[in-house]
């Protein structure tokens, strides 16, 4: 919305958002296309290397997170069954 309002009032906005073309021999593209393609390749490589991010782990695994107790408490918190009132 801001771009629409500024488009007609300030000519530098048109120059700022205009696609910049890159030419290397017969190959032509824009900077936004090159950056978008590089990001797509990087995400694809990440997914291939990590088997769809299943091999990316956090600080604690799922079993360790389930075993963690709240800080300052020696007990597990009360657990309620579905339909029970706390």
N, C-alpha and C positions, 0 to 999 in steps of 0.2 A: 504494500500500500504506500509506503514511504517513497519507494522508487517511482511509482506512478505520479505522485505529487511533485517530485523533484525533476522528473524527466523533461517537462516543457519549460521549467523556470531556469534551470542551470545547465548550460551546454556541456560543462565538464563531466556531468553524470553520464551522458551518452558516450563520451570518449572512454570513461572509466569502465563501463560494462560491455563495451564493444569487444567481440571475440578477436583475439590477437592470433594471426596466422603464423605458423612455423613452416618453412620450406627447407627440406634437405634433399637436394637432387630432384627427382620426380615426385617424391613423397611430400604431401602437404597435409597439415592438420592444424588444430588450434591448441592453445595451451590448456584449455579446460578439458579437451578430449584426451590429451596426453596424461594429464594428472588423473582424470577419471579412470583411464585405462590402467595406469600404474597402480592405483588403489585397488582396482578389481583383481589384478594379477596378484597383488600382495595378499589380499584376503583369500583368494583361491589357493595360493601356496600355503598359507597358514592352515587352511582346512585340510589340505592333502597331508601336510607334515604331522598334524596332530590328530589325524583320523576323525575329522569333524569335531574337533575340540574335546573329544572324550578323554584324551591323554593329558589335557591341561588340568592341573589340579590346583586347588586353593591351598591355604595355609594348613587347614585340617581337612581330612577326608570325611566322607559321609558317616562312617562308623564312629570316628573320633568326635564328630559334632554331636552325635546322638548320645555319647557317653559323657559329655561335658555337663558339669553341674553349674548352676548359677553362682557367680562370685559372692563370697560372704556367707554362703549357706553350705552346711554339710549335708543337707538333705536334697533330694530331688523335689521339685515342686509337685503339688497335688495334681493328679490327672483326673479329668472328668470324662465320663462317657457321654456319648451323644444323648441329648435330652436332659442331662443332669443340670441342676442349677449350681452355679459356683457359690 
